[in-house]
Amino acid sequence: MPLTLEHVNGTVTDAKATAAWMKSVCGWKGRWEGSVMGGAGYTVHIGDDKSYIELYAPAEAQPILFTNL
């Protein structure tokens, strides 16, 4: 049986805009989108019938803190 990847999650600043770009570049379709985790963010699923990418955008962007660089 071949190895398959069903989905991948990614966090972005604008899920709708990123999904629109990826759909136009890759030819994918939208599978689902909506508010998630009680309004803590917004998610868009894009891909085909067998696999997809989940793009998550938190409601409030959180800074990435790098320490000990």
Wavefront OBJ file of the C-alpha trace (Angstrom):
o trace
v 0.000 0.000 0.000
v 1.498 3.383 -0.965
v 2.064 6.042 1.649
v -0.345 8.994 1.349
v -0.639 12.309 3.134
v -4.231 13.253 3.928
v -3.672 16.831 5.101
v -1.159 19.392 6.309
v -1.859 22.288 8.693
v -0.293 25.709 8.331
v -0.680 28.989 10.211
v -0.849 32.178 8.135
v -1.801 35.789 8.765
v -4.649 35.820 6.183
v -6.209 32.416 5.433
v -8.596 33.683 2.747
v -5.923 35.561 0.795
v -3.415 32.712 1.053
v -6.059 30.199 -0.070
v -7.026 32.366 -3.057
v -3.391 32.593 -4.147
v -2.764 28.852 -3.696
v -5.958 27.959 -5.576
v -4.940 30.139 -8.529
v -1.346 28.874 -8.607
v -1.994 25.168 -7.913
v -5.461 24.761 -9.423
v -6.904 23.476 -6.147
v -10.473 23.968 -4.977
v -11.907 25.148 -1.690
v -13.150 22.281 0.462
v -14.318 24.055 3.637
v -13.863 27.330 5.494
v -15.143 28.979 8.622
v -14.560 30.261 12.113
v -12.887 27.773 14.460
v -12.183 27.262 18.156
v -14.978 29.514 19.380
v -13.920 32.423 17.173
v -10.218 32.218 18.038
v -9.373 32.011 14.340
v -10.453 31.296 10.786
v -9.600 28.215 8.727
v -9.708 27.464 4.997
v -9.226 23.949 3.608
v -7.996 23.774 -0.006
v -6.948 20.824 -2.124
v -8.522 17.989 -4.068
v -10.746 15.028 -3.263
v -7.925 13.034 -1.649
v -5.818 15.558 0.265
v -5.827 19.152 1.415
v -3.970 21.949 3.153
v -5.571 23.574 6.191
v -4.699 27.269 6.435
v -5.355 28.683 9.901
v -5.262 32.388 10.748
v -5.542 33.313 14.435
v -8.005 36.103 15.229
v -5.149 38.099 16.748
v -1.681 37.690 15.333
v 0.777 36.465 17.920
v 4.385 37.657 17.661
v 7.101 35.038 17.349
v 9.688 35.579 20.038
v 13.185 34.325 19.418
v 15.393 34.077 22.457
v 18.992 32.990 22.933
v 20.000 33.816 19.384
l 1 2 3 4 5 6 7 8 9 10 11 12 13 14 15 16 17 18 19 20 21 22 23 24 25 26 27 28 29 30 31 32 33 34 35 36 37 38 39 40 41 42 43 44 45 46 47 48 49 50 51 52 53 54 55 56 57 58 59 60 61 62 63 64 65 66 67 68 69
